[in-house]
């Protein structure tokens, strides 16, 4: 339910933010970079909140410890 709420809020707030940036856009600004910078800042804030406030759900005794030799068997993105 929380994911649905997050999407609903994003669908409501996103166009309003886009309209605000469109209204404030300067024609001489290179590639209109302000919206991109705003998105980068929001992403960094999100990552910091995830790292700081979301706990690890898997108990330590159930975590798989991989040896160095096993880690070379699979590509890095699978871990």
WOURFEN-V994128 format. One record per run of one state. SS is the DSSP state (hx for helix, st for strand, lp for the rest). FROM is the first residue (numbers start at 1). LEN is the number of residues. Records with the same first field share a line. If there is no record, write none. Layout:
SS=FROM-LEN / FROM-LEN
This chain:
lp=1-1 / 25-5 / 33-1 / 54-6 / 63-5 / 72-4 / 79-1
hx=2-23 / 30-3 / 34-20 / 60-3 / 68-4 / 76-3
